[in-house]
Amino acid sequence: MERYFFTFSIVSHGLGCARNNSPGFYTRISAHLEWLCEKVNHEGEPLSICFNDLSKFKKHVKTNKFQ
């Protein structure tokens, strides 16, 4: 059985995403899950599916790998 692990976070400050020698500040999303679900679930192209169980929380996004 294949297993996939995902990390979700809210970046409150930082330059880009996970750049070398550039710190970023993150927060635990469980405290903001309701707000996050409200913001990403909007009319149009679906960005995520939110569940009460974080193990089922899925978000599909396009990214630019390590710019």
Stockholm file with secondary structure:
# STOCKHOLM 1.0

chainA/1-67         MERYFFTFSIVSHGLGCARNNSPGFYTRISAHLEWLCEKVNHEGEPLSICFNDLSKFKKHVKTNKFQ
#=GR chainA/1-67 SS CCCCCCCCCEEEEESSSSCTTCCEEEECGGGGHHHHHHHHCCSSSCCEECCSSGGGCEECCCCCTTC
#=GC SS_cons        CCCCCCCCCEEEEESSSSCTTCCEEEECGGGGHHHHHHHHCCSSSCCEECCSSGGGCEECCCCCTTC
//
